Amino acid sequence: MNQFQYVQPTKQKAAIEALVKNANAQFIAGGTNLLDLMKHGIVAPEKLVDINKLPLKKISHENSSLRIGALALNSEVADNKLVLAKQPLLAQALNAGASGQLRNMATMGGNILQRTRCPYFYDIALPCNKREPGSGCSALAGFNRMHAIFGYSDKCIAVHPSDMSVALAALDVTVVVAGPQGERQILFTDLHRLPGDQPEKDTTLTRGELILDIIIPDTPFAQQVHYLKVRDRASYAFALVSVAAALATQNNIITAARLAMGGVAHKPWRLSETEKSLVGKPVSEKTFQEAAEIAMRGAQAFTHNAYKLKLAPNILVEALKTAAGIA
Ligand code: SF4
């Protein structure tokens, strides 16, 4: 057991200062991922800065946007009346994630920042560039059934595990963060990184930055939405592939679309070109199959995950059909 210091500040400024004072300190909230990482010996922080006393749990609707505090629990958000009325896609994605017990502990900020479930990342006996930069990637020639088909590098082929983040990527979300240099806002689609040459960096957050709020602008997509997740078990399993789909239609013609995929890349995979291709087209299976072809451009599989090249477009079509009400 590694010894570590534990502090529980009640002010945001004090929490950030407590973190930056020690280069090997980490924030902790629900702990549903970090404690596993500590138990497996993947991380060994010298100090935990518990942020649970910070006032970051509020869910409100203001300035035509839903504002969700980073410490709101996944289960609270999924059941919240404002969320269900304004952003049911988010509620669907939250309920598809983890288990009831975990959703009762996991926070919104922690869900966004959870780390990959690549099995080699969790096996400290094997090389992993994300855990130990420069050591190699065991998944490249290993059992890469769960791994990426988009946006990977020769340093890392892991995928981001969050369901909720796939919905957030589709919904034009902004994240408010605070750090030693003050506050800033980041587009959600710019928050997570592709692995490139630095797979150890999951996000574009800088040292000491803390997620405060998630802002979701009102959209015309409240009704025609669907989050579809395919996984090995009906519960408590990460996505093999998932799709967050949202449509706006008028007289059976698509006027706007939002789409993102999970389980396919190092970050939630927004499908902007596919969205554009849908606008002006009639709601039909043919339209959705053409969109799926566009979505899959550039996809490349490894030895054990070629099934994703068929599964992903099929799920995309099914998610769009359900969102459009023609399933
Ligand atoms: Fe590590 Fe990424 Fe390779 Fe998995 S895919 S072993 S996380 S470097």
Residues whose N, C-alpha, C, O or C-beta is under 5 A from the ligand:
A	BS01	SF4	C118 Y120 F121 P127 C128 N129 K130 G136 C137 S138 A139 K155 C156 I157 A158
